[in-house]
Amino acid sequence: MKTHEQILALLKKHGKLTLKDFAEQLKLTTMGVRQHLHNLEEDELIEFEDKSMGRGRPTRFWNLTQKSNEHFEDRHEILTVQLIDSVEAVFGQKGLDTLIEHRENQALDSYKKVLDKQKTIKSKLDKLAKLRTDEGYMATVEKSETGYLLIEHHCPICHAAQHCQNFCRSELSIFQELFEDLAQVKRSEHIIAGQMRCVYEVDKV
């Protein structure tokens, strides 16, 4: 992966980062990183904000712009939306719901085959995050006060989900069924709602 792509991926995953953060993550000098940041800023893919951290000069934090979403989007999104429209036009809303339900059942069966072998919530979440990352969701797991957070930093079906939000309902339903009797799952952040990531709170029962 090229350096500029690594920078965008780091920002997508971690949010705002400083020049020092990039240098440490990329194993580069700050001067080397600064040139890449300058080029990305010129392309309007990143922007910066200077924040006062107390004494001394303000610290510069870099973040993704709205335009950067194009870098991560699945190039098949137009075809996907067209197919959704076609299914609804030919088979109606009921037909579209049946299609989404079929996709949900397939995903659920696939995930269960892997997760059923795991004994703890954490090990199940780690496996699920790996599966979701392989599908393009850039998923990570973090500890929370009441359990865990499953964080998805990217949504490869964003355009389809914006067009038909039953896809989002379906994904939440999948997670809730995977952890049935073990944990309660709810979504607290949502890319479709304008936030930078989707966050699922997985709280022990």
NORKA-V337686 format. One record per residue. N is the residue number from 1. RES is the residue in three letters. OMEGA is omega in radians with two decimals (999 if undefined). BURIAL is + if it has 24 or more other C-alpha atoms within 12 Angstrom, else -. Layout:
n->(N	N)
res->(RES	RES)
omega->(OMEGA	OMEGA)
burial->(BURIAL	BURIAL)
//
This chain:
n->(1	2	3	4	5	6	7	8	9	10	11	12	13	14	15	16	17	18	19	20	21	22	23	24	25	26	27	28	29	30	31	32	33	34	35	36	37	38	39	40	41	42	43	44	45	46	47	48	49	50	51	52	53	54	55	56	57	58	59	60	61	62	63	64	65	66	67	68	69	70	71	72	73	74	75	76	77	78	79	80	81	82	83	84	85	86	87	88	89	90	91	92	93	94	95	96	97	98	99	100	101	102	103	104	105	106	107	108	109	110	111	112	113	114	115	116	117	118	119	120	121	122	123	124	125	126	127	128	129	130	131	132	133	134	135	136	137	138	139	140	141	142	143	144	145	146	147	148	149	150	151	152	153	154	155	156	157	158	159	160	161	162	163	164	165	166	167	168	169	170	171	172	173	174	175	176	177	178	179	180	181	182	183	184	185	186	187	188	189	190	191	192	193	194	195	196	197	198	199	200	201	202	203	204	205)
res->(MET	LYS	THR	HIS	GLU	GLN	ILE	LEU	ALA	LEU	LEU	LYS	LYS	HIS	GLY	LYS	LEU	THR	LEU	LYS	ASP	PHE	ALA	GLU	GLN	LEU	LYS	LEU	THR	THR	MET	GLY	VAL	ARG	GLN	HIS	LEU	HIS	ASN	LEU	GLU	GLU	ASP	GLU	LEU	ILE	GLU	PHE	GLU	ASP	LYS	SER	MET	GLY	ARG	GLY	ARG	PRO	THR	ARG	PHE	TRP	ASN	LEU	THR	GLN	LYS	SER	ASN	GLU	HIS	PHE	GLU	ASP	ARG	HIS	GLU	ILE	LEU	THR	VAL	GLN	LEU	ILE	ASP	SER	VAL	GLU	ALA	VAL	PHE	GLY	GLN	LYS	GLY	LEU	ASP	THR	LEU	ILE	GLU	HIS	ARG	GLU	ASN	GLN	ALA	LEU	ASP	SER	TYR	LYS	LYS	VAL	LEU	ASP	LYS	GLN	LYS	THR	ILE	LYS	SER	LYS	LEU	ASP	LYS	LEU	ALA	LYS	LEU	ARG	THR	ASP	GLU	GLY	TYR	MET	ALA	THR	VAL	GLU	LYS	SER	GLU	THR	GLY	TYR	LEU	LEU	ILE	GLU	HIS	HIS	CYS	PRO	ILE	CYS	HIS	ALA	ALA	GLN	HIS	CYS	GLN	ASN	PHE	CYS	ARG	SER	GLU	LEU	SER	ILE	PHE	GLN	GLU	LEU	PHE	GLU	ASP	LEU	ALA	GLN	VAL	LYS	ARG	SER	GLU	HIS	ILE	ILE	ALA	GLY	GLN	MET	ARG	CYS	VAL	TYR	GLU	VAL	ASP	LYS	VAL)
omega->(-3.14	-3.06	-3.11	3.09	3.09	3.12	3.13	3.13	3.11	3.12	3.12	-3.06	-2.98	-3.06	-3.05	3.14	3.11	3.10	3.13	3.11	3.14	-3.11	-3.13	-3.10	-3.05	-3.11	3.13	3.03	3.11	3.12	3.12	3.13	-3.08	-3.14	3.11	3.12	3.12	-3.12	3.13	3.10	3.11	3.11	3.11	3.11	3.09	3.10	-3.11	3.07	3.12	-3.12	3.07	-3.14	-3.07	3.12	3.11	-3.11	3.09	3.10	-3.11	3.10	3.13	-3.14	3.11	3.01	3.09	-3.12	-3.08	3.14	3.14	-3.11	-3.05	-3.01	3.06	-3.09	3.11	-3.01	-3.12	3.11	-3.13	3.14	3.11	3.12	3.09	3.11	-3.11	3.12	-3.12	-3.13	-3.07	-3.01	3.12	-3.13	3.13	3.12	3.11	3.10	3.12	3.11	-3.14	3.12	3.11	3.10	-3.14	-3.13	3.11	3.14	-3.12	3.12	-3.13	-3.14	-3.09	-3.13	-3.14	-3.04	-3.11	3.14	-3.11	-3.02	-3.07	3.09	-3.11	-3.12	3.09	3.13	3.13	3.11	3.13	3.12	3.11	3.12	-3.12	3.09	3.10	3.13	3.06	-3.05	-3.14	-3.01	3.06	3.13	3.09	3.07	3.05	-3.12	-3.07	-3.12	-3.11	3.03	2.95	-3.04	3.08	-3.02	3.13	3.09	-3.12	3.11	-3.03	-3.10	3.12	-3.13	3.09	-3.11	-3.11	-3.01	3.02	3.05	3.12	3.09	-3.13	-3.12	3.10	3.13	3.11	-3.10	-3.14	3.14	3.13	-3.08	3.11	-3.13	3.13	-3.05	3.02	-3.10	3.04	-3.14	-3.10	3.03	-2.97	3.13	-3.12	3.14	3.09	3.11	-3.00	-3.06	2.99	-3.13	3.10	3.10	-3.14	-3.03	-3.13	3.14	999)
burial->(-	-	-	+	-	-	+	+	+	+	+	+	+	+	+	+	+	+	+	-	+	+	+	-	-	+	-	-	-	-	-	-	+	+	-	+	+	-	-	+	-	-	-	-	+	+	+	+	-	-	-	-	-	-	-	-	-	-	-	-	+	+	+	+	+	-	-	+	+	-	+	+	-	-	-	-	-	-	-	-	-	-	-	+	-	-	-	-	-	-	-	-	-	-	-	+	-	-	+	+	-	-	-	+	-	-	+	+	-	-	+	+	-	-	+	-	-	-	-	-	+	+	-	+	+	+	+	+	+	+	+	+	+	-	-	-	+	+	+	+	+	-	-	-	-	-	+	+	+	+	+	+	+	+	+	+	+	+	+	+	+	-	-	+	-	+	+	+	-	+	+	+	+	+	+	-	+	+	+	-	-	-	+	+	+	+	+	-	-	+	+	+	-	-	-	+	+	+	+	+	+	+	+	-	-)
//
